[in-house]
Amino acid sequence: MVKIYNDSHQLYGSPKITEILHKHGIQGCQKYVYSIMKEANIKPKYLKHKIKTTISKGNDRKLHNLLKRQFNPKDPDSVWCTDITYIWTEEGFVYLTRLSAVG
């Protein structure tokens, strides 16, 4: 069990280790593997998903502050704003955005 854990770069927890043990013909339930891991103070490492959300290199020269903090435009439908949120799913990140008119 410790070899499986170390071979996984200490990423596998009791469910995955139990599955591999079963493939090698060693029977036991996941709860038992968990208790052995807990007793031996073996804990899986959790990887955080990293995503680059902003790519500004080179774009900053193209962007201009057109609004100049004038948040009450004179003409309707002349200024728009948006917001974006990143949501983690089993398939990866999805993006939720909202676009609205100001004024």
HUTAVEN-V824015 format. One record per residue. N is the residue number from 0. RES is the residue in one letter. PHI is phi as a letter, one per 40 degrees, with the letter a starting at -180 (NA if undefined). PSI is psi as a letter, one per 20 degrees, with the letter a starting at -180 (* if undefined). D_FIRST is the distance of its C-alpha to the first C-alpha in whole Angstrom. Layout:
N | RES | PHI | PSI | D_FIRST
N | RES | PHI | PSI | D_FIRST
This chain:
0 | M | NA | g | 0
1 | V | c | h | 4
2 | K | c | g | 5
3 | I | c | g | 5
4 | Y | c | g | 6
5 | N | c | h | 9
6 | D | c | h | 10
7 | S | c | j | 11
8 | H | g | k | 13
9 | Q | g | k | 11
10 | L | c | h | 13
11 | Y | c | p | 10
12 | G | b | a | 10
13 | S | c | h | 9
14 | P | c | g | 12
15 | K | c | g | 11
16 | I | c | g | 7
17 | T | c | g | 9
18 | E | c | g | 11
19 | I | c | g | 9
20 | L | d | g | 8
21 | H | c | h | 11
22 | K | c | h | 13
23 | H | c | j | 11
24 | G | g | j | 13
25 | I | c | o | 10
26 | Q | c | q | 12
27 | G | i | q | 12
28 | C | c | r | 13
29 | Q | c | h | 12
30 | K | c | h | 14
31 | Y | c | g | 12
32 | V | c | g | 8
33 | Y | d | g | 11
34 | S | c | h | 12
35 | I | c | g | 9
36 | M | c | g | 9
37 | K | c | g | 12
38 | E | c | h | 13
39 | A | c | j | 11
40 | N | f | l | 13
41 | I | c | o | 10
42 | K | b | p | 12
43 | P | c | q | 13
44 | K | c | q | 16
45 | Y | b | p | 18
46 | L | c | p | 21
47 | K | c | p | 24
48 | H | c | p | 27
49 | K | b | p | 29
50 | I | b | p | 33
51 | K | c | o | 36
52 | T | c | i | 39
53 | T | b | p | 42
54 | I | b | n | 43
55 | S | b | i | 46
56 | K | c | o | 47
57 | G | g | h | 50
58 | N | c | h | 51
59 | D | c | h | 52
60 | R | c | h | 55
61 | K | c | i | 56
62 | L | c | p | 55
63 | H | b | q | 58
64 | N | c | n | 59
65 | L | c | h | 61
66 | L | c | h | 61
67 | K | f | l | 62
68 | R | g | j | 61
69 | Q | c | n | 64
70 | F | c | j | 62
71 | N | b | n | 65
72 | P | c | q | 66
73 | K | c | h | 70
74 | D | b | p | 69
75 | P | c | q | 67
76 | D | g | k | 64
77 | S | b | i | 64
78 | V | b | p | 61
79 | W | b | q | 58
80 | C | b | r | 54
81 | T | a | q | 51
82 | D | b | q | 47
83 | I | b | q | 44
84 | T | b | p | 41
85 | Y | b | p | 37
86 | I | b | p | 35
87 | W | c | p | 31
88 | T | b | r | 30
89 | E | c | h | 28
90 | E | c | i | 30
91 | G | h | a | 30
92 | F | c | q | 33
93 | V | b | q | 36
94 | Y | b | p | 40
95 | L | b | p | 42
96 | T | b | q | 46
97 | R | b | p | 49
98 | L | b | p | 52
99 | S | a | q | 55
100 | A | c | q | 59
101 | V | b | p | 60
102 | G | g | * | 64
